[in-house]
Amino acid sequence: MSESAPQTAPDAAAAVIAELARRGLRIAVAESLTGGLVLAELTRIPGASAVVSGGVVAYDTAVKHSLLDVSAELLRREGAVHPEVAREMADGVRRALAVGGRPADVGVATTGVAGPSAQDGKPPGTVYVAVAIDDAVEALELHLPGDRGEVRAGTVDAAVRAVLARLGAQERGVR
């Protein structure tokens, strides 16, 4: 599979953009293993500029701390491939990409191992996706099969779908 931007089922990304627009919300994206592919997936939808604040590719672990405010102790103790790292990235990117002093309403983050080698003792395909909305920050653990491109594409799809699911749960009052 190519390393170019994967395409999530078109309706998932479009549905996220439409729902954010309908509710007057903004989203910010923090990415590690996906290297900007989640942001590319969202911004391929016309009208995305009204709801997407931007993205941070925190590929280097130190950037997760310096720019996204992920705990240095957590990174030292657990490494970058951990659910709490994903949660802190999703929450931190909301503040890092504030517009007019207002943090983004939704933060989404990806961290994991695309391969071909293990990282932080985790095998390729180990991925965490987190979504932060209000005070609720949830992380999903994924074990994706395939080569580097397939793991990255699967992560993009999971991230977009996780945002859509959390937006729906938030609207229904589920935390």
Secondary structure, DSSP 8 states (H G I E B T S, - for coil): --SS-----HHHHHHHHHHHHHHT--EEEEESTTTTHHHHHHHTSTTGGGTEEEEEE--SHHHHHHTT---HHHHHHH-SSSHHHHHHHHHHHHHHT-BTTB--SEEEEEEE--SSS-BTTB-TTEEEEEEEETTEEEEEEEE--SSHHHHHHHHHHHHHHHHHHHHHHHHTT--
